[in-house]
Amino acid sequence: MIPLKYSIGILQYIPFFYVIWSDDLLSVSEISVVKNAIGEDLSLNTGEKKQLEGWLIREKSPSEQEFKYWKQLISTSGIKLVESDTYPLSSLSQRLGNAYCEDCDFNNQLKHIEINLGIQPNHYNHLFDVEVVHKKSSNHYNAKKLDAILKGGHVKEVDTFRVFLDQPNFAWDVVRDKSEFRNKVLQQVQLLGQEGYGAMGYEKVYGGTNNMPAYAAIFEHLMFVDGSLAVKFGVQFGLFGGSIQKLGTKKHHDKYLKAAGEAQLLGCFAMTETGHGSNVRGIKTTATYDSGSDSIVIHTPGKNDNKEYIGNALHSKMASVFAQLIVNGKNEGVHAILVPLRDENHQELEGITIKDNGYKLGLNGVDNGKIWFDQVRVPRANLLDKYGEINDDGTYSSHIKNPNKRFFTMLGTLVGGRICVARGALGGAKMALSIAIKYALNRRQFNDNVKIQEDLIMDYPTHQLRLTPAVASTYVYHFVLEEMMQRYSDDAVPDKRQVETQVAGLKSVITWFANQTIQECREACGGKGYLLENRIADLKGDVDIFTTFEGDNTVLLQLAAKGVLSDFKAEFNSAGFTSVLKLLGSQLADKLSTLNPIYANKVDSEHLYNLKFHQHAFDYRTRRLTYTLAMRIRNYIKKGIPSYQAFLKVQTHLVTLGKAYSIELAYQVFTAQYEKESDETYKALLEKLGTLFALHHMREDAQWFLEQGYISGTKSKAIRQRVERLSTELRPHLEVLVDGFGIPKHCLSAPIAQ
């Protein structure tokens, strides 16, 4: 080492000043950042501060001789630059200080400079003539600990299932012939049924454990194996079996549920029709009660009234058919009826016509088909009659007298399917992120010095920005879906309308998020991401449909928005509007009182990273959108426009509100959940992920916040900079974060992820 001509206090600043003057990173505003740090550094005396501040005068840059001394000082010290350190330059400075003073304390002011200037390893790792340690990840956090946090209350079930999946039957491979693919997936589903995984959500007497949250976790893990398997599993056990469980009564459970859970009785869920799509209430298939034969006649009346896109259609022997129930000439609304489709030789029964949907964009291991019914008779007992029954005397009765409430109660029991769809889509995003990030931590490309190793693409700010906020969002969405399944499974709360509203919005934003993330991951992997062997191509095709099945996302967001307006009467009359508008007006006034120039321009990190700021911003957006939506609807109705037409005129506003409400809900649930974490180290990590999620979404919707005057242009810029900075700070921990998803190694089979 060369002789030291500075004090130890100044020495630790040398790497920073070397980077500043080498890369010309310093602007006028950034000079103030460094000056403030120096001014608040209690370890420096007056003379040391004066010397450091002298090096910040742009017109008096350090001499060439001084500059060479700095470089020689660093290069002869024997220190190393470790890229995976959370604050690499600050850590390098500490090592430099320790090279000359073993007992010196780390200067925390340096960390603040590194954060606020946004200095990253690829700004300077080519400048220092020192050994660069290219560790992909920091060991500050443990992936197993994160995995345990995400598994929540079903650690045992998930761990056991991961071991079960490690067998040749579940090995992923490229299968492009749909018949071969479907047979493979069928065998997998049957194996899962035999092992009791299909029945997990059923009561013990029918082979289950009555554990829907664990079932949802199992469903997500099947996405790691193959999307087709997850969907066929969900159709057989969640939709077909679930309809018997949730809409049927004991006689149906005793006769069918155990066989359905074991995959001995293969079934399908026949709700959607070609001509009516998401409009379940408007389906045309009829189920007419014939008192003479005490049977129900199932019939497809028109060309486009057939059941469409029915999963398990070619393999199943029975269907839960949703139809307009007609008793004594009166339409009692949509009900579900169990209808046999095939005989023991797997031949279609009389009056049943089934056609293959053929090849699709993805999920070609699922046998989707169309079904027509031509005067098909089934016993009266086949009506799933939990919410409406045909009595022995041929009359209809229901303990829910209001037909509207009865219809939505019936559909509300199937909300678990939407949670699983969102969970499956999120599983696809986890898989894609794991592949893309592991690839980016191995793939090197470019630098400005041909003599040294190329840079990891994960070290580029653009790459960090395209993937890191998605990792943060994945953690947030995982927590909220876990909580939603807990609420849905809580028998102490029989009325599931609020959960239905919440899940409708969350399913939409999460499945859209998953598709966007998978596409980003595909691009982030370049040509490698386009190869089938690397799994992302199949994930793109498989998860795409999640945005429209179990409810079209745009329709579901409108449902979520209407739920926000649930205090209005069903007819949305003037009295209903008046009462709600008074409430919303007063609440909004409270929020508006905080909006002033000081607040709109507040850009310090303590404020931007504050949980209360994020909650306030999301709450204000939801309240504001609710208020303006209510005002618009009221004004239309006051003009004499029917409520249905009024809602058509505000559809885009409804969708915007639905999204805002769902993002706010996700953040609320996530923050409430991570607050329960007892380990402060991991609690802080989750808080940082939540902060990135919140600021990223505010950045994405900056246009709205700017239009409302909630933030200024200066604050919008500061939010963008903080998103970039947080993405950089999380860079050393990205591999640990994706490993924390808990994807088994035997499922993560993409070559570029190895």
RATA-V488350 format. One record per residue. N is the residue number from 1. RES is the residue in one small letter. NEAR is the number of other ideal C-beta (glycine too) atoms within 10 Angstrom. Layout:
N/RES/NEAR + N/RES/NEAR
This chain:
1/m/11 + 2/i/10 + 3/p/5 + 4/l/14 + 5/k/9 + 6/y/17 + 7/s/16 + 8/i/17 + 9/g/19 + 10/i/19 + 11/l/21 + 12/q/29 + 13/y/27 + 14/i/20 + 15/p/30 + 16/f/24 + 17/f/19 + 18/y/20 + 19/v/21 + 20/i/23 + 21/w/18 + 22/s/16 + 23/d/13 + 24/d/10 + 25/l/15 + 26/l/17 + 27/s/11 + 28/v/7 + 29/s/8 + 30/e/17 + 31/i/15 + 32/s/12 + 33/v/16 + 34/v/23 + 35/k/14 + 36/n/14 + 37/a/22 + 38/i/20 + 39/g/12 + 40/e/11 + 41/d/20 + 42/l/7 + 43/s/14 + 44/l/21 + 45/n/11 + 46/t/7 + 47/g/11 + 48/e/18 + 49/k/16 + 50/k/11 + 51/q/16 + 52/l/23 + 53/e/14 + 54/g/10 + 55/w/19 + 56/l/18 + 57/i/10 + 58/r/11 + 59/e/4 + 60/k/9 + 61/s/14 + 62/p/17 + 63/s/9 + 64/e/8 + 65/q/7 + 66/e/12 + 67/f/15 + 68/k/11 + 69/y/16 + 70/w/17 + 71/k/15 + 72/q/13 + 73/l/22 + 74/i/22 + 75/s/14 + 76/t/13 + 77/s/20 + 78/g/11 + 79/i/21 + 80/k/13 + 81/l/22 + 82/v/18 + 83/e/22 + 84/s/20 + 85/d/19 + 86/t/16 + 87/y/21 + 88/p/24 + 89/l/25 + 90/s/24 + 91/s/21 + 92/l/27 + 93/s/25 + 94/q/21 + 95/r/21 + 96/l/23 + 97/g/25 + 98/n/16 + 99/a/18 + 100/y/16 + 101/c/14 + 102/e/7 + 103/d/5 + 104/c/17 + 105/d/11 + 106/f/16 + 107/n/23 + 108/n/13 + 109/q/21 + 110/l/23 + 111/k/18 + 112/h/19 + 113/i/23 + 114/e/24 + 115/i/18 + 116/n/18 + 117/l/21 + 118/g/15 + 119/i/23 + 120/q/22 + 121/p/23 + 122/n/16 + 123/h/16 + 124/y/21 + 125/n/22 + 126/h/17 + 127/l/16 + 128/f/20 + 129/d/10 + 130/v/19 + 131/e/11 + 132/v/16 + 133/v/12 + 134/h/17 + 135/k/14 + 136/k/17 + 137/s/21 + 138/s/17 + 139/n/11 + 140/h/13 + 141/y/18 + 142/n/14 + 143/a/18 + 144/k/12 + 145/k/15 + 146/l/22 + 147/d/17 + 148/a/16 + 149/i/21 + 150/l/19 + 151/k/17 + 152/g/18 + 153/g/12 + 154/h/20 + 155/v/14 + 156/k/10 + 157/e/19 + 158/v/19 + 159/d/14 + 160/t/14 + 161/f/20 + 162/r/18 + 163/v/10 + 164/f/16 + 165/l/20 + 166/d/12 + 167/q/10 + 168/p/5 + 169/n/12 + 170/f/20 + 171/a/13 + 172/w/17 + 173/d/10 + 174/v/11 + 175/v/17 + 176/r/9 + 177/d/9 + 178/k/17 + 179/s/12 + 180/e/11 + 181/f/20 + 182/r/22 + 183/n/15 + 184/k/18 + 185/v/26 + 186/l/21 + 187/q/12 + 188/q/22 + 189/v/26 + 190/q/17 + 191/l/16 + 192/l/27 + 193/g/24 + 194/q/12 + 195/e/13 + 196/g/14 + 197/y/25 + 198/g/27 + 199/a/26 + 200/m/25 + 201/g/27 + 202/y/26 + 203/e/13 + 204/k/9 + 205/v/11 + 206/y/21 + 207/g/18 + 208/g/23 + 209/t/16 + 210/n/16 + 211/n/17 + 212/m/21 + 213/p/23 + 214/a/24 + 215/y/30 + 216/a/28 + 217/a/27 + 218/i/28 + 219/f/27 + 220/e/26 + 221/h/23 + 222/l/26 + 223/m/28 + 224/f/27 + 225/v/23 + 226/d/26 + 227/g/29 + 228/s/27 + 229/l/24 + 230/a/29 + 231/v/30 + 232/k/27 + 233/f/26 + 234/g/30 + 235/v/27 + 236/q/29 + 237/f/30 + 238/g/26 + 239/l/25 + 240/f/26 + 241/g/31 + 242/g/26 + 243/s/27 + 244/i/27 + 245/q/26 + 246/k/19 + 247/l/24 + 248/g/22 + 249/t/15 + 250/k/9 + 251/k/10 + 252/h/20 + 253/h/17 + 254/d/12 + 255/k/15 + 256/y/23 + 257/l/24 + 258/k/18 + 259/a/19 + 260/a/28 + 261/g/25 + 262/e/20 + 263/a/25 + 264/q/13 + 265/l/20 + 266/l/24 + 267/g/28 + 268/c/29 + 269/f/27 + 270/a/35 + 271/m/25 + 272/t/19 + 273/e/25 + 274/t/16 + 275/g/14 + 276/h/17 + 277/g/15 + 278/s/15 + 279/n/11 + 280/v/16 + 281/r/14 + 282/g/12 + 283/i/21 + 284/k/17 + 285/t/25 + 286/t/18 + 287/a/26 + 288/t/18 + 289/y/21 + 290/d/12 + 291/s/13 + 292/g/6 + 293/s/11 + 294/d/13 + 295/s/17 + 296/i/28 + 297/v/18 + 298/i/24 + 299/h/17 + 300/t/23 + 301/p/10 + 302/g/11 + 303/k/9 + 304/n/11 + 305/d/20 + 306/n/23 + 307/k/26 + 308/e/20 + 309/y/20 + 310/i/26 + 311/g/25 + 312/n/28 + 313/a/25 + 314/l/22 + 315/h/24 + 316/s/26 + 317/k/18 + 318/m/23 + 319/a/28 + 320/s/25 + 321/v/29 + 322/f/25 + 323/a/27 + 324/q/18 + 325/l/23 + 326/i/17 + 327/v/22 + 328/n/12 + 329/g/7 + 330/k/9 + 331/n/12 + 332/e/19 + 333/g/17 + 334/v/22 + 335/h/27 + 336/a/29 + 337/i/24 + 338/l/24 + 339/v/25 + 340/p/15 + 341/l/25 + 342/r/17 + 343/d/11 + 344/e/6 + 345/n/5 + 346/h/12 + 347/q/10 + 348/e/12 + 349/l/12 + 350/e/10 + 351/g/16 + 352/i/18 + 353/t/13 + 354/i/20 + 355/k/12 + 356/d/14 + 357/n/16 + 358/g/9 + 359/y/9 + 360/k/15 + 361/l/10 + 362/g/20 + 363/l/26 + 364/n/23 + 365/g/24 + 366/v/31 + 367/d/27 + 368/n/23 + 369/g/24 + 370/k/18 + 371/i/24 + 372/w/17 + 373/f/26 + 374/d/11 + 375/q/11 + 376/v/22 + 377/r/14 + 378/v/19 + 379/p/12 + 380/r/19 + 381/a/15 + 382/n/24 + 383/l/25 + 384/l/23 + 385/d/23 + 386/k/20 + 387/y/20 + 388/g/24 + 389/e/18 + 390/i/22 + 391/n/11 + 392/d/8 + 393/d/7 + 394/g/14 + 395/t/12 + 396/y/18 + 397/s/13 + 398/s/18 + 399/h/9 + 400/i/14 + 401/k/8 + 402/n/11 + 403/p/15 + 404/n/11 + 405/k/15 + 406/r/19 + 407/f/18 + 408/f/16 + 409/t/19 + 410/m/23 + 411/l/18 + 412/g/20 + 413/t/18 + 414/l/20 + 415/v/24 + 416/g/27 + 417/g/23 + 418/r/23 + 419/i/28 + 420/c/30 + 421/v/26 + 422/a/28 + 423/r/27 + 424/g/27 + 425/a/32 + 426/l/26 + 427/g/27 + 428/g/29 + 429/a/29 + 430/k/27 + 431/m/30 + 432/a/31 + 433/l/26 + 434/s/25 + 435/i/30 + 436/a/31 + 437/i/26 + 438/k/22 + 439/y/24 + 440/a/26 + 441/l/22 + 442/n/13 + 443/r/18 + 444/r/15 + 445/q/12 + 446/f/9 + 447/n/15 + 448/d/8 + 449/n/10 + 450/v/6 + 451/k/6 + 452/i/11 + 453/q/11 + 454/e/12 + 455/d/20 + 456/l/20 + 457/i/20 + 458/m/26 + 459/d/20 + 460/y/17 + 461/p/16 + 462/t/11 + 463/h/20 + 464/q/22 + 465/l/17 + 466/r/18 + 467/l/24 + 468/t/27 + 469/p/25 + 470/a/25 + 471/v/25 + 472/a/25 + 473/s/27 + 474/t/27 + 475/y/23 + 476/v/26 + 477/y/25 + 478/h/24 + 479/f/24 + 480/v/25 + 481/l/26 + 482/e/21 + 483/e/20 + 484/m/26 + 485/m/25 + 486/q/15 + 487/r/16 + 488/y/22 + 489/s/19 + 490/d/11 + 491/d/6 + 492/a/4 + 493/v/11 + 494/p/8 + 495/d/9 + 496/k/21 + 497/r/14 + 498/q/13 + 499/v/22 + 500/e/22 + 501/t/24 + 502/q/25 + 503/v/33 + 504/a/26 + 505/g/28 + 506/l/26 + 507/k/30 + 508/s/27 + 509/v/26 + 510/i/31 + 511/t/29 + 512/w/16 + 513/f/20 + 514/a/30 + 515/n/22 + 516/q/13 + 517/t/27 + 518/i/28 + 519/q/17 + 520/e/19 + 521/c/27 + 522/r/20 + 523/e/12 + 524/a/25 + 525/c/25 + 526/g/13 + 527/g/7 + 528/k/18 + 529/g/25 + 530/y/13 + 531/l/15 + 532/l/12 + 533/e/14 + 534/n/23 + 535/r/26 + 536/i/27 + 537/a/17 + 538/d/22 + 539/l/30 + 540/k/20 + 541/g/15 + 542/d/26 + 543/v/28 + 544/d/21 + 545/i/22 + 546/f/26 + 547/t/21 + 548/t/16 + 549/f/17 + 550/e/27 + 551/g/22 + 552/d/14 + 553/n/23 + 554/t/16 + 555/v/18 + 556/l/28 + 557/l/27 + 558/q/23 + 559/l/19 + 560/a/28 + 561/a/29 + 562/k/18 + 563/g/17 + 564/v/21 + 565/l/19 + 566/s/11 + 567/d/12 + 568/f/20 + 569/k/13 + 570/a/11 + 571/e/10 + 572/f/21 + 573/n/13 + 574/s/11 + 575/a/10 + 576/g/19 + 577/f/21 + 578/t/11 + 579/s/13 + 580/v/20 + 581/l/17 + 582/k/10 + 583/l/13 + 584/l/20 + 585/g/13 + 586/s/9 + 587/q/15 + 588/l/17 + 589/a/9 + 590/d/10 + 591/k/17 + 592/l/15 + 593/s/8 + 594/t/12 + 595/l/15 + 596/n/11 + 597/p/9 + 598/i/8 + 599/y/15 + 600/a/20 + 601/n/13 + 602/k/18 + 603/v/17 + 604/d/9 + 605/s/13 + 606/e/8 + 607/h/13 + 608/l/21 + 609/y/18 + 610/n/15 + 611/l/14 + 612/k/8 + 613/f/18 + 614/h/22 + 615/q/15 + 616/h/16 + 617/a/22 + 618/f/22 + 619/d/16 + 620/y/22 + 621/r/25 + 622/t/20 + 623/r/20 + 624/r/19 + 625/l/22 + 626/t/22 + 627/y/18 + 628/t/16 + 629/l/21 + 630/a/23 + 631/m/14 + 632/r/14 + 633/i/23 + 634/r/20 + 635/n/13 + 636/y/19 + 637/i/19 + 638/k/11 + 639/k/8 + 640/g/7 + 641/i/15 + 642/p/12 + 643/s/16 + 644/y/8 + 645/q/11 + 646/a/18 + 647/f/20 + 648/l/12 + 649/k/13 + 650/v/19 + 651/q/14 + 652/t/10 + 653/h/18 + 654/l/23 + 655/v/19 + 656/t/19 + 657/l/26 + 658/g/29 + 659/k/23 + 660/a/28 + 661/y/26 + 662/s/26 + 663/i/24 + 664/e/22 + 665/l/22 + 666/a/29 + 667/y/23 + 668/q/16 + 669/v/21 + 670/f/25 + 671/t/20 + 672/a/12 + 673/q/19 + 674/y/20 + 675/e/11 + 676/k/8 + 677/e/15 + 678/s/6 + 679/d/11 + 680/e/8 + 681/t/11 + 682/y/18 + 683/k/15 + 684/a/12 + 685/l/24 + 686/l/22 + 687/e/17 + 688/k/16 + 689/l/25 + 690/g/23 + 691/t/21 + 692/l/25 + 693/f/27 + 694/a/29 + 695/l/26 + 696/h/22 + 697/h/25 + 698/m/26 + 699/r/18 + 700/e/12 + 701/d/17 + 702/a/18 + 703/q/9 + 704/w/16 + 705/f/20 + 706/l/15 + 707/e/8 + 708/q/15 + 709/g/12 + 710/y/23 + 711/i/23 + 712/s/17 + 713/g/11 + 714/t/12 + 715/k/21 + 716/s/19 + 717/k/14 + 718/a/20 + 719/i/21 + 720/r/16 + 721/q/16 + 722/r/22 + 723/v/25 + 724/e/20 + 725/r/20 + 726/l/25 + 727/s/24 + 728/t/23 + 729/e/18 + 730/l/22 + 731/r/27 + 732/p/24 + 733/h/24 + 734/l/23 + 735/e/21 + 736/v/21 + 737/l/23 + 738/v/27 + 739/d/21 + 740/g/27 + 741/f/24 + 742/g/22 + 743/i/23 + 744/p/16 + 745/k/11 + 746/h/16 + 747/c/23 + 748/l/19 + 749/s/18 + 750/a/25 + 751/p/12 + 752/i/20 + 753/a/22 + 754/q/11
